[in-house]
Amino acid sequence: MQRYGTVIRLRPERRAEYLRLHAEVWPAVERTLRAAHIRNYTIFLHGDLLFGYYEYVGADHDADQARIAADPQTQRWWRLTDPCQESLAEPGSGHWWTPMREVWHLSEGGEA
């Protein structure tokens, strides 16, 4: 399993729309994420920053990301959510949400 963290800015004027959309994420979008081996996907909000976290349990992250991007329902979803966001990624990086580097993780087990 691999952990991924990403960040993006939420446009203040689109905040209510974004939160409304995520109060009822489309089941087809959720199915596509699960089929692409994404688990425990969570989006947190702090001020105008969105932090996304998910666990990947597959064998080919790039191929599964391409599968998500090719899904017509996910593309429709992104047409609604993308205008609510402002990318923080380096231009030309190919990223919309900016990848974050993991610097620490408390794992299962160890002393209580």
C-alpha positions as semicolon CSV with decimal commas, in nm:
position;residue;x (nm);y (nm);z (nm)
1;M;0,000;0,000;0,000
2;Q;0,122;0,349;-0,087
3;R;-0,003;0,672;0,070
4;Y;-0,058;0,987;-0,138
5;G;-0,118;1,343;-0,022
6;T;-0,209;1,632;-0,249
7;V;-0,307;1,997;-0,208
8;I;-0,499;2,254;-0,413
9;R;-0,659;2,592;-0,347
10;L;-1,039;2,622;-0,321
11;R;-1,169;2,935;-0,490
12;P;-1,359;3,124;-0,216
13;E;-1,640;3,226;-0,453
14;R;-1,697;2,855;-0,539
15;R;-1,669;2,717;-0,184
16;A;-2,041;2,648;-0,132
17;E;-2,069;2,479;-0,472
18;Y;-1,768;2,254;-0,405
19;L;-1,893;2,153;-0,062
20;R;-2,241;2,083;-0,202
21;L;-2,096;1,859;-0,474
22;H;-1,887;1,666;-0,223
23;A;-2,179;1,618;0,013
24;E;-2,314;1,376;-0,250
25;V;-2,030;1,242;-0,465
26;W;-2,168;1,049;-0,760
27;P;-2,166;0,670;-0,704
28;A;-2,013;0,616;-1,051
29;V;-1,715;0,834;-0,956
30;E;-1,671;0,641;-0,631
31;R;-1,689;0,309;-0,820
32;T;-1,420;0,424;-1,061
33;L;-1,190;0,521;-0,775
34;R;-1,241;0,186;-0,604
35;A;-1,183;-0,003;-0,932
36;A;-0,855;0,191;-0,966
37;H;-0,739;0,054;-0,628
38;I;-0,792;0,380;-0,435
39;R;-0,885;0,333;-0,070
40;N;-0,952;0,568;0,223
41;Y;-0,974;0,875;-0,003
42;T;-1,032;1,178;0,216
43;I;-1,039;1,550;0,135
44;F;-0,980;1,794;0,420
45;L;-1,044;2,170;0,413
46;H;-0,838;2,434;0,593
47;G;-0,917;2,793;0,504
48;D;-0,896;2,794;0,126
49;L;-0,672;2,487;0,099
50;L;-0,795;2,138;0,017
51;F;-0,575;1,851;0,127
52;G;-0,642;1,513;-0,032
53;Y;-0,521;1,182;0,109
54;Y;-0,565;0,832;-0,029
55;E;-0,412;0,489;-0,009
56;Y;-0,325;0,301;-0,326
57;V;-0,337;-0,079;-0,314
58;G;-0,276;-0,163;-0,680
59;A;0,037;-0,252;-0,876
60;D;0,046;0,027;-1,140
61;H;-0,048;0,371;-1,008
62;D;0,010;0,549;-1,339
63;A;-0,215;0,306;-1,530
64;D;-0,489;0,332;-1,267
65;Q;-0,467;0,713;-1,273
66;A;-0,506;0,697;-1,653
67;R;-0,811;0,472;-1,608
68;I;-0,968;0,730;-1,375
69;A;-0,892;1,013;-1,618
70;A;-1,047;0,820;-1,909
71;D;-1,375;0,752;-1,729
72;P;-1,659;0,961;-1,882
73;Q;-1,845;1,008;-1,552
74;T;-1,525;1,122;-1,379
75;Q;-1,461;1,365;-1,664
76;R;-1,813;1,508;-1,616
77;W;-1,746;1,535;-1,241
78;W;-1,419;1,719;-1,301
79;R;-1,594;1,965;-1,533
80;L;-1,800;2,066;-1,227
81;T;-1,527;2,054;-0,962
82;D;-1,223;2,190;-1,150
83;P;-1,362;2,546;-1,182
84;C;-1,392;2,549;-0,802
85;Q;-1,018;2,490;-0,768
86;E;-0,697;2,678;-0,837
87;S;-0,397;2,455;-0,899
88;L;-0,081;2,516;-0,697
89;A;0,125;2,278;-0,914
90;E;0,427;2,392;-1,108
91;P;0,328;2,485;-1,465
92;G;0,410;2,200;-1,701
93;S;0,423;1,943;-1,420
94;G;0,117;1,760;-1,551
95;H;-0,048;1,783;-1,208
96;W;-0,373;1,955;-1,114
97;W;-0,356;1,872;-0,743
98;T;0,000;1,928;-0,619
99;P;0,168;1,613;-0,485
100;M;0,297;1,641;-0,130
101;R;0,601;1,461;0,010
102;E;0,538;1,238;0,310
103;V;0,770;1,337;0,594
104;W;0,639;1,119;0,879
105;H;0,398;0,834;0,939
106;L;0,285;0,659;1,258
107;S;0,246;0,297;1,156
108;E;0,033;0,021;1,306
109;G;0,188;-0,175;1,589
110;G;0,471;-0,069;1,811
111;E;0,447;0,002;2,180
112;A;0,123;0,129;2,326
